[in-house]
């Protein structure tokens, strides 16, 4: 068995996102609280679109043979060979956020994306009713941040299926694929709002696209008329919710995911049983509850 403290490598999808930085901070906190058990080394490509680079990073990490690995894999498939290699070498791999197309890992920690996104559809319907907007026959839009990511596909599907079940007469515009580009998302949002006066709802499946729809709704002068929900939170989105531009966010617990994943790797190294799948939950955050202490802790876990 490896010598303590164990070296746990934590790899996220991107370094340019508050969400992934928070996840890394959670893992670092585990090491800070338990220095006798583990130390954490963090990795990630600059952006989520750098899929091939994340694969290269993982391959290099496996070569360096840390004691354990926790990874939020951008691709469903491309990281599997390196994960298999790590597992075959006795390096336990904990997966986070996006479920790979394999069950050769120690544990998977993530939000139930389908159910969480369905909750955003439920909340949006309530918002329309509160604003006196009749959704019958109106339009809604889904913006996808990454075609390569199963978790994003699941979020989109969860929202679309629930919305069509709630209001069957609604028309869904073509899904917009923006490759995690907030500026492109802003432009697409503004253009489609202006071209579709009966567009009343937009769902974006991560924080960068959440920034984009917030700015697009504001630029189109559609705050309060077009309800917008996005997965995950950052400072721009939080302010947009407070300003009434972004209607709400589906907030996960990236800090907790990072913390637990690092500790699960340690548990696996010490032959303690860890759960194969953990639903880490999600909270709908709106202007009504954004100042609630529990919500504040989710939004600002380092405070």
Buried (B, 14 or more C-beta within 10 A) or exposed (E): EEEBBBBBBBBBBBBBBBBBBBBBBBBBBBBEEBEEBBBBBBBBBEBBBBBEBBBEBBBEBBEEEBBBBBBBBBBBEBBBBBBBBBBEEEBBBBBBBBBBEBEEBBBBBBBBBBBBBBBBBBBBBEBBEEEEBEBEEBBBBBBBBBEBBBBBBBBBBBBBBBBBEBBEEBBBBEBBBBBBBBEBBBBBBBBBBBEBEEBBBBBBBBBBBBBBBBBBBBBBEBBEBBBBBBBBBBEBBBEBBEEEBBBBBBBBBBBBBBBBBBBBBBBBBEEEEBEEEBBBBBBBBBEEBBEEEEBBEBBEBEE
